[in-house]
C-alpha cells in the first residue's frame, strides 16, 4: 500500500486498532471475522518486536 493511499484512508476517518489473540480467539477467527474491513499493517513477533506485514512473508500470529 502506498503512502498516498494510506494518507487518503486516514483523511476519511480510518482508525488503527489492536487485537489480542487468545486461546478462545485465534488468528484464524480474527481473519474470518474481519477480512472485509481490515488492512494488516503490523504484528508483534514472538520476541515482542513490532514488525510490518509483508506480502512476501507468511505470518501466523499466536496467542500471547
C-alpha positions as CSV (number, residue, x, y, z in Angstrom):
1,X,0.0,0.0,0.0
2,X,1.4,3.4,-0.9
3,X,1.8,6.3,1.4
4,X,-0.7,8.4,-0.5
5,X,-3.4,5.6,-0.3
6,X,-2.8,5.3,3.5
7,X,-3.0,9.1,3.9
8,X,-6.2,9.1,1.9
9,X,-7.7,6.5,4.2
10,X,-6.7,8.4,7.3
11,X,-8.3,11.5,5.9
12,X,-11.6,9.6,5.7
13,X,-11.6,8.6,9.4
14,X,-9.5,5.4,9.2
15,X,-8.6,4.2,12.7
16,X,-5.9,1.9,14.0
17,X,-6.8,-0.9,16.3
18,X,-5.0,-3.7,18.1
19,X,-6.4,-7.1,18.8
20,X,-5.1,-9.5,21.5
21,X,-5.2,-13.1,20.3
22,X,-6.0,-15.8,22.9
23,X,-6.8,-19.4,23.2
24,X,-10.5,-18.5,22.7
25,X,-9.9,-16.0,19.8
26,X,-7.3,-17.2,17.3
27,X,-5.7,-15.6,14.3
28,X,-7.9,-17.7,12.0
29,X,-11.0,-16.5,13.8
30,X,-9.8,-12.9,13.6
31,X,-9.3,-13.2,9.8
32,X,-12.7,-14.7,9.3
33,X,-14.4,-12.0,11.3
34,X,-12.6,-9.0,9.8
35,X,-11.4,-10.0,6.4
36,X,-13.6,-7.4,4.5
37,X,-12.7,-4.5,6.8
38,X,-9.1,-4.8,7.7
39,X,-5.7,-3.7,6.3
40,X,-2.9,-5.5,8.1
41,X,-0.1,-3.2,8.8
42,X,2.0,-4.5,11.8
43,X,2.2,-7.6,14.1
44,X,4.2,-8.3,17.2
45,X,6.8,-11.1,16.8
46,X,7.5,-13.9,19.3
47,X,10.4,-11.7,20.5
48,X,7.9,-8.8,21.2
49,X,9.2,-6.8,18.2
50,X,6.7,-4.8,16.1
51,X,7.1,-5.8,12.5
52,X,5.3,-4.7,9.3
53,X,3.2,-7.2,7.4
54,X,4.6,-8.1,4.0
55,X,3.1,-9.9,1.1
56,X,6.4,-11.7,0.7
57,X,6.3,-13.2,4.2
58,X,3.8,-15.7,5.6
59,X,2.9,-14.8,9.2
60,X,0.6,-16.7,11.5
61,X,0.5,-14.9,14.9
62,X,-0.2,-16.9,18.0
63,X,-1.9,-16.1,21.3
64,X,0.1,-14.4,24.0
